[in-house]
Amino acid sequence: MEMTENQSDKTSKHKRERSLLAFTGAAALAALAVSLAISALNSRRKKSQKKDLSGSNARINLSASEILKLADRIIAKSKEVHDAVASVPFDKVTYANVISPLADLEAHQFPLVQSCVFPKLVSTLEDVRKASAEAERRIDAHVSTCSKREDVYRVVKAFASKGEWMNPEAKHYMKCLVRDFEQNGLNLTVTKKEEVQRLRAQIEELSLRYIRNLNDDSSCLLFSEAELVGLPTEYLKSLDKAGNDKYKITLRSHNVLALLEFCQVGTTRRMVAAAYGKRCGEVNLSVLESLVEMRHKYARLFGYSNYADYAVDLRMAKTSTKVFEFLEDISASLTDLATGELALLKDLKKEEGELPFGIEDLLYYVKRVEEAQFDLDFGALKQYFPVDVVLSGILKITQDLFGLRFQEVADAEVWHGDVSVFSVFDLSSGELLGYFYLDIYTREGKYGHTCVVALQNGALSYSGERQIPVALLISQLQKGNGGHSGLLRFPEVVSLFHEFGHVVQHICNRASFARFSGLRVDPDFVEIPALVLENWCYESFSLKLISGFHQDITKPINDEICKSLKRWRNSFSALKLKQEILYCLFDQIIHSTDNVDIVELFKHLHPKVMLGLPMLEGTNPASCFPRSAIGFEAACYSRIWSEVFATDIFASKFCDDLVNHHVGMQFRNKVLAMGGAKEPIEILSDFLGREPSIAAFIDSKTKHSPYDAKFS
């Protein structure tokens, strides 16, 4: 709902809001923390004076019945618009009666859809969460029906065939509309179309079965206390005991990873790693083989030679050949460094007279070397990262870098007392760019991970009216006690900075179509801006801005800790990356080749990529590799891809001057503002002045390895 204010309202609003722009330095963080506390207190006092955010159509605090009624209205309006477009005669099609109604519908309905859907992530009321999930189901079913409407497809296709002039972004949008319909087989024969729907249903069922098999696996191992030497007392206390007083280790990832990292007994590590790698062996192997076969058939119906080419075609990488080249180039470039890292670990195990080094030893000996090499006590380090200080520092860095001004809106309507809302303005013009909500503290019933949800996408209507973006950052941070701010572990600091990068990415988007707004971009590209900003977590200048001892926040972490964190970041990075590349290559090969012997493929790839380290005997990693089964099939490479090009951007443009406002504004205007309106390779090339390269990434690994001296 839009709201107008007179001059006196604006004056009182200014008194109610807190500007973060003017604060600088460690001492200022103390003022910021006090200001945060005062603002939170004032916000609670004014519960009866809540107001809507001007320009935001996201609806907050809907009841269960209101959510379901809104979902029905959304579906009815969508059907009305689609029916109207479908009724346009082929010889009367224009941009105004075909493309524009669909674009405006998407922009207008997105915040209403999100108003129905996001409560399932954050509401404290179970009936609201259930209604939200039901609304999502209804809306998804309707969207699926619309995507298969041949009458609408034929009209859109008729307009596309006219060749009417459009600006590049509008032309891109039209092509996306056509592509969406054709991905549902609407350009295929009736027989092929039916086969597409049949295969899609079977693929979904098999994918879910693969995951269900893993989730249902309850296998465990029993160990005596002597066989678990080295494990923290808290870990042992969390374990159940069997009748013979042995500890029960269930083969869940959090249990297994902790054991492989801390357990001093090599035979225990080997037994656990072997059992973990054998989970769902034959059953999931069969599921994955059927899944891959069906995916190839599915892709060939659309004219692709294999599923990998189908999956990658619409991504930044474009072809599976390009993906193979990328992965193999990265792997080969890191071989010397990874060989040195592995030699260091092998020597350490040899000194202890243990059995030959195996893949199950990686985590344990990496941990041993890191403890010896780095003076980092992560338990003590969290005392320097109070939530308020970290958040204040992140806000300051991003607004200074990108020419933004953040103001907390003290009396905005929210769904919980812990939630805060910020307006975002352009620093130069004062233009309102958008809003973001911060819902960062854990509570019962809330979504259990850290993420950013777009509540409203930016867009420019056919009449020229701009819709501003609205974002929501959800996290699970612990609140402090007795009025003190909660303390963050360093990985939580990095995660919070990363996710706030997505908030900035969403708010700074200036695409004309909601389809290309903010986070609705190429999946190979979407993580790059946030990964660029993660680098500020490892530089002394910015680390001091986001840290302060919890008992005296004017005292940030010292220079030695800053240096240690940067060195720790690159600890065994080549070896760790090799292991990830192994799985990416496996994923790409099975989805680009017919009749692959999956077990033999892993046996062949493992020693080749992992510098001679064989698979554990009897294990079958393909049976417990969910990323290849659902969500990232033929696209497991994407995380590395994003990291490589984010490193190129940071090394080329930011690392020598972390507060270069000119470069920050170029990044905002040339990268963030574009969203999905242009091809990602064009966006990055325009910003860098050349095509992105892997060179900076390789250089960052080889030059900044903390173990260089050991390898010479």
N, C-alpha and C positions, 0 to 999 in steps of 0.2 A: 504494500500500500504506500502510495506517495504521500508526503506530508509537506506542507508549506509552512514557513516560519516568518514572522515579522522581525524587525530589527531588534526589538527588546528580547524576543525569544532567542535570537542569535547571541546576544550578549550574555544571557543567563546560561545558554548552552556552553559558551566559552568558559564560564566559571566552573561548570560541572565537569568539563573534560580535562584530561591530563595530557599535555604535549610531552613527548619523549625527545624531541629534537634537540633541545638546548643542553642536555646533559652530556658531559664528556669526562673521561678519566676515571680512575679507581674511586676517588672521593665522591664523584657524581653518582656512582652505583649505589652508594649508601643512601643518597637522597632519593634515588629511583626506588629502592626497596621500601623506604618509608612511604613514598608516594603510592606505591602499589598497595601497601597495607591500608592506607587512608582511603584510597579509591574503593577498595573491596568493602571496607566498612561502610562508606557512604552509599555504595550500591545496595548493600543489604538494608540500609535504613529507608531506602526509597522504593521498596518493593511495590508500593501502591501507586507509583508514578511511572510505570513502564510505558515505553513508546515504541512504535515501529521505526524501522530504519528507512529513511527516504531513499527510494530507488531500489529497494530490495523487495522482491515478491515472494521470498521464502517465508513460509508461515510456521510460526513457532508455537509449541504447546497445544497442538490439536489433540482433541480427545479421540478415543478409539472410533467412535461413530463418525466423527468429523473426517477422520482419515479415509474411511471407507466411502463416505459420500463424495469427498473430493476426488478419489480415484475414479469413481463412476462418472463424475462430471468431466474429468480429463479424457476418459475413454470416449464419451459421447461427443465431445468437441473435436477430438481427433478424427473420429469417424465422419463427422460432418464435413470437415475440411477435405479429407481424402475423397469422400463422395463427390464433393464439388469439383475437385481437380479431375476426377475420373469422368465427369460429365462433359468436360470441355471437348468440343469437336476437334478432330485432328487438324482441320484447316483453319481453326480459330486460336490455336495455341500461341500464347505470348509469355514472356517472362513474368508479367504481372498476374496472369491467371493460372500459372502452373508452378513455376519455381518459387516465386515470392511467397505464396500462401504456405507452402511446405516449410520454407525457411523461417517465416515468422511464427508458425505453429511450434516449431522446435524450440525457438528462443523463448516464446511465451510459456510453453508448458514445462520446460525443464525445471525451473524452480518449484513449480507446483508438484511435479513428480517427486522431486527430492524432498519436498515437505511431507509427502506420504512415506517415503522410504527411509530417510535418515533417523526417524525416531527409534527404529529397531536397534540402532547402534548405541543410543545414548539415553533413552527414556528410563526412568526409575520405575515405571508402571508396567507390569507384565501384560495387562490387557492392551495397552498402547503398542508394545513391542509386537504382540501377536497380530494386531490389526495392521501394523506397518508391514509385516511380512506377508500378510494376505493381500494387501494393496499392491505390493511389489509383484506378487504372483499374477494378479489380475492384469496389471499394466504390462508386464512382460508378455503375457499371452496375447494381449491386444497388439503390442508392437510386432510380435512374431506374425500375426495375421496380416497386419499392414504391409510387412516386408514381402509378403507373397501375393499381393494384390496385382493381378495381371492388368486390370483395367487402368490402374494408376500408372503402372510401368509403361504401358503402351502410349499414354498421353505424354509422360516425361520423355520417352524415347522419340516421339513425334516432334517435340520441341527441340530436342538435341539435334535431330536430323535437319532442322531448318538452317542451322549455322548462323543464327542471329548473333550480332556482336554483343559480347559481354566483357566486363573487366576480368582480369586473370583469376581473381578470387571467386567470382560468381561462376566462371567457367569450370573452375576446380570443384566447386560445390555441386554443379550439375553433373559432372562426371562421377562424383561420389554417389549421388542418388542413383544413377544408372547402374553403377558397380554394385551397390547394395542389393538392388533387385536381382541382378544377374548372378550374384553369389548364392542366391536362393534358387538358381536354375531357371529363371523366368525366360531366358533366351534359348532354352534347350527344348528338345522334343518332349512330348508328354511322357514317353517311356523313360527317358533320361531324367526328367524332372521327378518322376516317382522314385527312381533309383536313388537320386540325391537325398530325398527325404527318408527313404528306408535306411540308407547307409549312415546318415546323420544320427538317426535314432539308435542304431546299433553301436556306433562309435561312442555316443554319450553313455550308453549302458555299460559298455566294456570299460570305459575310463573310470566310471564310478565303481565298478566291480573291483578294479585294480586297487583303488584307494581303500575301498571297504575291506578288502582282504588284509591290507596292511594294518588298518585300524583295529580289526578284529583279532589280529595276532596277539596272543597272550603268552608266548614262550618266555621262559626265564631260565636263569642259571643260579645255582647255589654255591656260595663260597664261605669259607671260614674267615674269621677276622684276620688271621695270619696271611691269607691270600689276598687281602684287600689293604695291605699296608700302604700308607701314603694318602689315603682318602681322608678328606676333612671329617671331623667328628659330626658336624651338622649333616653331612651326606649320609653317614652311617645311621644316624638317628632317624633319617627319613625313610629307611628301608624296612620292609617287613622281614620277619624271621620265620624260618621253617621250623618243624618240630625238632629237628636235630641241632637247633641253635645256630644254624647257618643263615647267612644273609641272602635274601632273595633279590637278584638283579633282573628286573623286567627289561626287555629289550626295546625300550623307548629311547628316542634320540637324546633327551636330556640326561638320562641315566648313563647311557653308553659314552657320550662325549666326555662327561665328567670323569668317568672311570679311566678312559684312555688317556686323559690328560694328567691325572694325579696318581694312579696306581703304580707302585714301584715294582710290582711283581710281573715280569715279562710274560710268564705263561698264562696269567690271568688276563692280561691285555689281549693276548693272542686268542684265547678261548672266546672272550666276549666279542672281539672283532669278527671272528669266524662265524659265530652264531648269528650276529647281527646281519652279516652278509648273506646268510642262508635263508632269511625269512621269506616265507611264501614262495620258496624256490620254484617248484614245477608248476604250481597253479598260476602264479603271476607271469611266469615265462610264457605259458600258453596264451594267457590273456594279451600280453604285449605283442606276441607274434600275430595274433588275429587282428589286433588293433592296428598295427602297422600295415598289414595287408589291406584292410578296409580303407585306411587313409589313402593309400596309393590308388585304389579303385575310385575313391571319391574325387581325388585330384584329376584323374584322367578324364572323368566326365566333363571337366571344365577345360580340357585341352592341355593340361600340364603332363609332363613325362613322369613326375613323381610328386609325393606330398611335400617334400622340402621346397621345391620350386614354387608350389602353390602357396605355402605358408609364408615364404620369404618375399614373394613378388610384391606385396603391398607394404613391405617394411623398407627401412632405409638401406639395408644391405642389398635388396633387390633380387639376388640370385644365390642359390646354394653354393655355386662355384666361388662366388665372392666370399661367402662365409668360410669355406674351407681354406681359401688363400689367407684370409685374415687370421684364423686360428693357428694355422701352420706357421705363418710368419711370426706371430707372437711367441709360439712355443719354441721355434728354432732360435729366436733372438735371445731367449732367456735360458737356453740350455747350459751355457758356461757358468752362469751365476747359480743356477739350480744345482749343477753338479758340485760346485763348491759348498753350497749349503748342505747338501746331502752328505758330503764327505765329512763335514764338521759333526753331524749327528752320528754318523757311523763310527767315527773315531771315539766319540764320547761313550757310546755303548760298548765298544771294544775295550776301552779302559776299564770298564766295570766287569769284564769277563763274561758278558751275557751271550746269549745265542745270536746268530747272525741277524742283522738289522732287517726288519720287515715293515710292511706298510702300516701295521698296527702300532709301530713304535713312533710314528711321526709326531703325534700330538704331545706325547710324554717328553721326548727329548727336545722338541722345540721349546716346551715350557721350561725345561731345565736350563737350556742355554739362555733364554730370555731372563730368567731369574738371576743368572750369574752376570749377564752383560748390562742389564739396565737397572738403575736404582729407582724402581717404580713400585710403590706399594699402592695398588689401586683402591684398597680399602681405606687407606688414609687420604688418598687423593680426593675422594668424594667430599671431604670436608671443605674443599675449595670450590665446590660447585653447588651452592644453594640455588634452588629453582629460580627465585626472583632475580638473582644476580645474572645467572646464565641467560634467562629470557630477556632481561634488560639489555645485556650486551649484544645478543643476537639482533634485537630490534634496532639498536643504535648502528651496528655495522651495516645492516641491510638498507636502512633508510639513508645513511650517509653515502653509501656506495651507489645506490640507484636513484638518488634524487627524490626520495619519498618523505612524507611526514605522517607519522602514526599518532592517532589520538584515541584514547580509550573513551568509549561512550558509557558513562556511568549509569544511565537509567534505561538501557535497552532491555527489551524483554528477552529472557533466557529460560532454558529448561531446567537449570540447576544453579544453586548459589555459587558454585565454584567456577562457572562459565563467565568469561569476559569477552567483550566485543570491542573491536577497534575499527575506526574509520581510517582509510588510506587516502592521502591527498598527494598530488604532484607538488613538489617543493617549490618549483618555479612559478607555476600558474595558479596554484591553489585549487585546481580542479579535483573534485571528488572522483577517485579512481575505483573505489570498491570498499568492501568490508571483509573482516575475517573474525571468526569466533575461535576462541581458545578453550577447549574442554580437555584439560591435560591431566587431571587427577583421577586415580582409580576409584571405582565405586561398584557396588554390586549391580549386576545386570548389564553393565556397559561392555561394549565391544573391547576385546582383549588385546588389541594391537595398536601400534602407532601408525596413523595414516592421515591423509588430507582428503576431504570430501568436498567436491564442488557443489554448492547449494544453488548457485545461479551463475550461468555462463554469460560472458560479455557478448554483445551483439549490436549490430546497427540495423534498425528496421528499414523497410522499403521507404518509409516516410522520412528517414534520416534521424530518428530518435535513437540515442545510444542507451543500451542496457548495460549496467555495471556488473562486474563479477562479485560473487560472494563466496567465501571459502570457510571451511570448518577444519581445524586441526584437532584430531583426537589422539590422546596419549593415555598412558597408564602409570603416571608418576606417583610416587608416594608423598602424601602431605606431611609436613613437619608436625611436631608436638609442641604444646605450650606456646603457641603463637610464633614458633620459629619456622623458617622456611625449610621445606624438605631438601634432602641432599641427593644429588644425581651421581650415579656411576659414570665414568667417562664415556662408555659406549652409549649411554642415554643422552649425554651431551651431544655427541655426534649425530645421533638419530634425530634429536630435536632440531638441530641446525639443518639437517638434511630435509626434514619435513617442512620446516619453515621456508626452505628454498622453494618447495612446491607451492606454498601459499603465495610467495612473491611472483612465481611463474604464472600463477592463475590470475592474480590481481593486475599484473602489468600487461596482460594480453590485450591487443587492440584489433583482433580479427573482426571482420564484419559479420561473420556467420557463427552462431552458437556451436555449430558442428566443429569448428576449428578453434574454439576458445580454450584457453588455459591448459588443462591437462588432457584434452581430447586431441592428442597429437600422435604421431608415429610412435609405436611402442619401443622402437630402437632409439628414439630421441627423447622420450618423456623424462627419463631419469638424468639426462645430461646436466641440465641447469642445477639440480639439487646436488649432484655429485661434484660439480664445480665448487659450490659453496662449502662442501665438507672440508675443503682444504684449509679454510680459515680456522678450523679446530686444531690445526697442527703448527700454526705459525705463532711465534712469541707475542707479536704485537696484538693479535686478536685473542689469543689465549688469555692474556692479561685483562682484556675487556670483558670476557665472559666468566672470569673467576674472581673469587674473594673468599678468604677464610671465614667460615660461618660465624665465628665469634668476633671477627673484625674484618668486614668485607672490603675495607680499604687496602687489605694486604692480599694481592693476587698471587698465583703460583710463581715460583722463581724461574730464572732463566735456565737453570740446569734441568729442571723438570720439563720445561718446554722442549729443550733439545732432546731429552730422553724420549718424550712422546713421539717426536718426529722420527727418531731412529727406530723406535718400537713399531711404528706404522709400517716400515719397510722390512721388518724382521721376517726372514724366510719367505718373502713375498713371491719370489720366483718359483719356489717349490710348491707353495700353496696354489699358485696360479696354474702350474702344470697339472695339478690334480683336478682342478676345475675344468681345464681344457680337455682332459681325458674324457670327462662325461659329456662335454659339449660335442666333441668329435663323434663319440658313440651315438649321441642323439641325432646328429646330422647325417651320419652314414646310414643308420637304419631307415631314416625317412627319405633317403635319396637313392636307395638301392633295393632291388628285389631279392627275395629269398635269402636273406642274410642269416647265417648261423649266429644267433645273438650271443650264445655262450662263448663260442670260439672267437668271435670278434673282440669281446672284452679281454679274453686271454691274450690275444695278439696285441691289442692297443696298450694294455696296462704296462708291460715292460718297455715298450717302445717310447711311450710318453713319459713314464715315471723313471727313466734313467736306469732301467734294468730291474727295478723292483717288481716282482711278480704279484699276481693276485693271490690272496690266501686260498689255499687248497679247498675245493668244495664250495666256495662262495659263488654267488651269482648276482652281482650288483644290479643287473637289469631287472631283477624281480623286486627290488626295493628302491627304485629310482622314480618317485612320483612325478617329478618335473617333466619327464618324457612321456608320461601317461596322460596328464591333463594340465592344461594351462600354459605350458612352455614347449609343447611338442614341435620339434624342428626349430626351436627358437631359444634353446638354452644358452646360446652364445650371447644373447642380448645384453646381459649384465656386464660382461667383459667389454663388449663393444662400446657401451655407454661410458664405462670407466676410462677406456683408452682415449676417447675423444674429449671427455671432460678434462683429462690430464693435459691434452694438447692445448685446450683453451686456457687453462690456468697457467701453464708454463709459458705460453706465448704472450699472454696479455696481462696477467694479474700478479704473478709471483714476485716480480721486482718492485711492485708498488701496490700494496694491498688496499690502499684507500684512494686509488686513482679514480676520481669522480668522473673524469672524461671517458675512461674505458668502461666504467660501470654503466654510464648512460648509453654508450654504444651497445653494450650487451643487452641492456633493457630494450632499446629501440630496434636493434637489428635481429635479436634472438628471441627475447621474451615476448615482445609485441606481436611477432608474426604468428605464434601458435602453430596451428596446422595449415595455415593459409598458403604456405609455400613448401616445396620439397626440403627436407632437413639438410640435405647436402648443399643446397643453394644457400640456406640460411647461415650455416656454419662457414661456408666459403666466403660469403659476403662479409661476415664478421672478422674472419682470420685474414682475409686478403689472399687466400689460397685454399686448396682442398685440404680437409683435415688429414692428419697423418698419424701413424703409430710411433713415429720417431721419438717424440717427447715422452711417451709412456715408457718405452724401452730405456731411454736415457734416465728417467726418474728412478727406475728400478736398479740399473747398474751403477749409477753415480752415487745414489743415496743408500746403498746397501750397508748395513752396520757391520758386515763381515768381510769387507773388501780386503783388509790386511791379512786375513786368514787364507785368502785364496791366491795371493801373489807368490 
